[in-house]
Amino acid sequence: ITNSPIDLTNWSIQTGTTIREIDALTLAPKSYIIICKNDAVPDLNMYGETFGLSSLSLSNGGAQLVLKNNDGGIIHQVEYSDKWYNDEEKAEGGWSLEMIEPMAYCQEQNNWSASIDHKGGTPGNINSIDDLAPEIEPAIIERVALLNETSIRIYFSHKMDSSSLSVPLYYEIDQGVGNPTA
């Protein structure tokens, strides 16, 4: 979704406790890549650019999948489940789970569903359900905990984007206190 190339060299993909490093790869702007096992590359390269790893296995029932940059920072992670298909027949197999709205990655289950493409998925291309996301309810502060005399913890009604939450200027404390410092 970016206008710039992304150098994926030394990034890693973690499935469960297994970590596989990406040797040398640059993702072109606004493009897609299929990451699969080395022996699956010949079968999948007809769908688009592919990159093979020595091994890669995803459970149909669900697993944690984590993409990390070359510094070990988490770029994206999801712990998916076959309950996310929203279609019992498609959950039986042969259909891909697809993300609905790429920029709403914190929405988890509400942002995933079974592919609606007649082939069962859209490898190497934009997802068939792209931008068909249902209306998401805004986050609500459920409670606030006082940690010490200068720190509080805020609990929201659903998962939040941590990079946005870490910007002090996004917060203001009333009664003339102003913005937090960190």
C-alpha positions as CSV (number, residue, x, y, z in Angstrom):
1,I,0.0,0.0,0.0
2,T,3.1,2.3,-0.1
3,N,4.5,4.3,-3.0
4,S,8.0,3.3,-2.1
5,P,9.8,-0.1,-2.4
6,I,10.3,-2.0,0.8
7,D,13.6,-3.8,1.4
8,L,12.6,-7.0,3.2
9,T,16.2,-8.3,3.5
10,N,16.8,-9.9,6.9
11,W,13.1,-9.5,7.8
12,S,11.5,-12.6,9.4
13,I,8.2,-14.5,9.4
14,Q,7.3,-16.3,12.6
15,T,4.6,-19.0,12.7
16,G,4.1,-20.2,16.2
17,T,7.6,-20.7,17.6
18,T,9.2,-21.2,14.1
19,I,11.1,-18.3,12.7
20,R,12.1,-18.1,9.0
21,E,14.4,-15.3,7.8
22,I,14.0,-13.6,4.4
23,D,17.4,-13.5,2.8
24,A,17.3,-10.8,0.1
25,L,14.0,-9.4,-1.3
26,T,12.7,-6.0,-2.3
27,L,8.9,-5.5,-2.6
28,A,8.0,-3.1,-5.4
29,P,5.7,-0.2,-4.6
30,K,2.0,-1.1,-4.4
31,S,2.7,-4.7,-5.2
32,Y,2.1,-8.1,-3.7
33,I,4.2,-11.1,-3.1
34,I,3.4,-14.7,-2.3
35,I,5.6,-16.2,0.4
36,C,5.5,-20.0,0.4
37,K,7.7,-23.1,0.8
38,N,10.4,-23.4,-1.8
39,D,8.8,-26.5,-3.4
40,A,5.5,-24.6,-3.9
41,V,7.1,-21.7,-5.9
42,P,6.6,-23.4,-9.3
43,D,2.9,-24.0,-8.6
44,L,2.2,-20.5,-7.2
45,N,4.3,-18.2,-9.5
46,M,1.6,-18.3,-12.1
47,Y,-0.4,-16.1,-9.7
48,G,2.3,-13.4,-9.2
49,E,5.7,-12.8,-7.7
50,T,6.7,-15.6,-5.3
51,F,9.4,-16.0,-2.7
52,G,10.3,-19.4,-1.3
53,L,11.4,-20.2,2.2
54,S,13.0,-23.5,3.3
55,S,9.8,-24.4,5.1
56,L,6.5,-22.6,5.9
57,S,3.4,-24.2,7.3
58,L,0.2,-22.5,8.4
59,S,-2.6,-24.4,10.3
60,N,-6.1,-24.3,8.8
61,G,-7.5,-24.1,12.4
62,G,-5.4,-21.0,13.3
63,A,-2.0,-19.8,14.4
64,Q,0.0,-16.8,15.3
65,L,1.7,-15.2,12.3
66,V,4.2,-12.4,12.9
67,L,6.2,-10.3,10.4
68,K,9.3,-8.6,11.9
69,N,11.7,-6.1,10.3
70,N,15.5,-6.5,10.3
71,D,15.7,-4.9,13.7
72,G,13.2,-7.4,15.2
73,G,10.4,-4.8,15.4
74,I,6.9,-6.2,14.7
75,I,5.5,-4.9,11.5
76,H,2.3,-6.9,11.6
77,Q,0.9,-9.8,13.5
78,V,-2.3,-11.8,13.6
79,E,-3.5,-14.8,15.5
80,Y,-6.1,-16.0,13.1
81,S,-8.8,-18.6,13.6
82,D,-10.9,-20.8,11.3
83,K,-13.9,-19.2,13.2
84,W,-13.1,-16.0,11.2
85,Y,-14.4,-17.4,7.9
86,N,-18.0,-16.4,8.8
87,D,-19.0,-19.3,6.6
88,E,-19.0,-22.9,7.9
89,E,-18.7,-24.5,4.4
90,K,-15.6,-22.4,3.5
91,A,-14.0,-23.0,6.8
92,E,-13.9,-26.7,5.9
93,G,-11.1,-26.0,3.4
94,G,-10.2,-24.7,0.0
95,W,-10.9,-21.0,0.7
96,S,-8.4,-18.4,1.9
97,L,-9.0,-16.0,4.8
98,E,-8.6,-12.5,3.6
99,M,-8.1,-9.2,5.4
100,I,-10.8,-6.7,4.5
101,E,-9.2,-3.3,5.3
102,P,-5.4,-3.3,5.4
103,M,-5.2,-0.1,7.5
104,A,-7.6,-1.6,10.2
105,Y,-5.1,-4.3,11.2
106,C,-6.0,-3.9,14.9
107,Q,-9.6,-5.0,14.3
108,E,-8.7,-8.7,14.3
109,Q,-11.7,-11.0,13.7
110,N,-14.0,-8.2,12.5
111,N,-11.5,-7.4,9.7
112,W,-11.2,-10.9,8.3
113,S,-13.5,-13.2,6.3
114,A,-13.5,-15.9,3.6
115,S,-12.5,-15.0,0.1
116,I,-15.4,-14.4,-2.2
117,D,-13.3,-15.1,-5.3
118,H,-14.6,-18.1,-7.3
119,K,-11.1,-19.6,-7.2
120,G,-11.1,-19.6,-3.4
121,G,-8.5,-16.9,-2.9
122,T,-6.6,-14.1,-4.6
123,P,-2.8,-14.9,-4.2
124,G,-0.6,-12.2,-5.6
125,N,-3.5,-9.8,-6.0
126,I,-5.7,-7.5,-4.0
127,N,-8.0,-9.4,-1.7
128,S,-11.5,-10.1,-3.1
129,I,-13.1,-8.6,0.0
130,D,-10.8,-5.5,0.1
131,D,-12.6,-2.5,1.6
132,L,-15.9,-4.3,2.3
133,A,-15.4,-3.8,6.1
134,P,-18.4,-3.5,8.3
135,E,-18.9,-0.3,10.3
136,I,-16.5,-0.6,13.3
137,E,-17.7,0.8,16.6
138,P,-15.4,3.5,18.0
139,A,-13.2,2.6,20.9
140,I,-14.5,3.4,24.3
141,I,-12.5,3.9,27.5
142,E,-13.6,1.1,29.8
143,R,-11.5,2.0,32.8
144,V,-8.5,3.9,33.9
145,A,-5.9,2.7,36.5
146,L,-3.6,4.9,38.5
147,L,-0.2,3.2,38.4
148,N,1.7,5.8,40.4
149,E,1.6,9.6,41.0
150,T,2.6,10.4,37.4
151,S,1.3,7.4,35.4
152,I,-2.1,6.0,34.4
153,R,-3.1,3.0,32.3
154,I,-6.1,3.3,30.0
155,Y,-8.2,0.2,29.0
156,F,-10.1,0.4,25.7
157,S,-13.0,-1.6,24.5
158,H,-11.0,-3.2,21.7
159,K,-7.4,-3.5,20.5
160,M,-5.8,-0.2,19.5
161,D,-3.0,0.8,17.1
162,S,0.1,1.1,19.4
163,S,2.0,3.6,17.2
164,S,-0.9,6.0,17.4
165,L,-1.3,5.5,21.2
166,S,2.3,6.3,21.8
167,V,2.0,10.0,20.6
168,P,1.5,12.2,23.7
169,L,0.1,15.1,21.7
170,Y,-3.0,12.9,20.9
171,Y,-4.0,13.2,24.6
172,E,-5.1,16.1,26.7
173,I,-5.9,16.1,30.4
174,D,-8.6,18.6,31.4
175,Q,-8.6,20.9,34.4
176,G,-5.6,22.8,32.9
177,V,-3.2,19.9,33.1
178,G,-2.5,19.7,29.3
179,N,-0.7,17.1,27.3
180,P,1.2,14.3,29.0
181,T,5.0,14.3,28.5
182,A,5.5,10.6,27.6
